[in-house]
Amino acid sequence: MAAIPEALCGEITDYIHGTTNNDPHMFLPHYPDVVEHQDSTVFSNISLVNSVIVHRFTYLSKYSSVDELAAIAGRLYGPRVKRYFIERQQDTFAWRLEIKIGQIKK
């Protein structure tokens, strides 16, 4: 499995790192929305005009079934995470997402 950026996989972050959380929605208050500026004139080898604006937020998504969520999460994070959702019979997932915005120099 590829390395997962810290706190970007959402409610399963602790689970992936070997600890468990009995209430997946307890994840939501621990990671509030954050908007910050990262001083960077280069992002992924692309020259930028100013700093990069980074917005991190939690999105609670509801899937049509436990099987659908388990299939998607299992594909992204592996069979252990697939079992996590199947065992819980959970069809919601609190994703932790990040958007980066910057203006490219011409």
N, C-alpha and C positions, 0 to 999 in steps of 0.2 A: 504494500500500500504506500502511496506517496505521502510525504509529510503534509500535515494539515496546518495551515496558519492558525496561530493561537486565537481562540475564541471565535473563529470564523465558521465553525461547523454547527454552532448553535447549541441546543440542549444536550447533544450527545458529546460535547467536548470532554466533560469529566469522565464519561463512560469510556471513551476512546483511550483516555489516559489512565484507565484502571480504577477509577472510583465511580460509584453509582449515585444517582439522584433519584429518589423515589417519586418525586413530583416534577415532571418536566416543565410545568409552568412556573416553578420557582426560579427557573433560569431567567425569565423575562426581567424582573426588577434588578437583577445583578448586573445587567449589561444595558445601561441606558443609551439612548441615541447620543452619538458624539460627532461633532463636526470640528475638524482641525485643519490648519494649514501646515503643510510640510514644505519647508524651505528646500526647494529643489529646482534647479534650472535644467536638469536632465532627468527624464523618466523613461526607462526601458530604451536607452540609447537615442531618445528623441529630445531635441532641444525645445525647451518651453520658454514662454514669455515671463511668467511669474511662478509663484509657488503652486503646488498641487493642493486642491481642496479634497479632503478625505471625509466621507460621511459613512459612519458605521451605524447600523441599526438592526433591530430584530424584526423579523417578519414571521407571523404565525400563519402557516398555510394549512388548509384542510384538503385532504385528498378524498377521492371518491370511495376508497376502501383501504383497509389495512394492507391488503396485498399490493395495491398500487404504490403506497408509500414505502413498504418494505422493499419492493423491487427497485424503486428509484434510489433510495438511500443505500441499499445494498450494493447497487452498481457503483455509486460514488465512494462509499466508505468501506465496503467489504461485507462478508457474510455475518460477522459478529453484530454489526449494526442492523442488518436485515433481521436477525433473530430478536434484537432489542425491541423492534416495533411489533413483530409478530407475537412475542411473549406478552407484551403489554396490551395487545389488541388496540393499538393506538393509530388513529388516522390523521393526526395533526403533527406538525413538526415546526418547532421554533427555530427557523434558520437565522444565522447571524450573517449579515451581508455587508459588503463594503463597496462603495462607489468612489472612484477617483476622477476628479475633474481638473483639467489643465488646458491652457491655450498653447498650441504649437506655434513655434517661430516659423515664419515663412522665408 
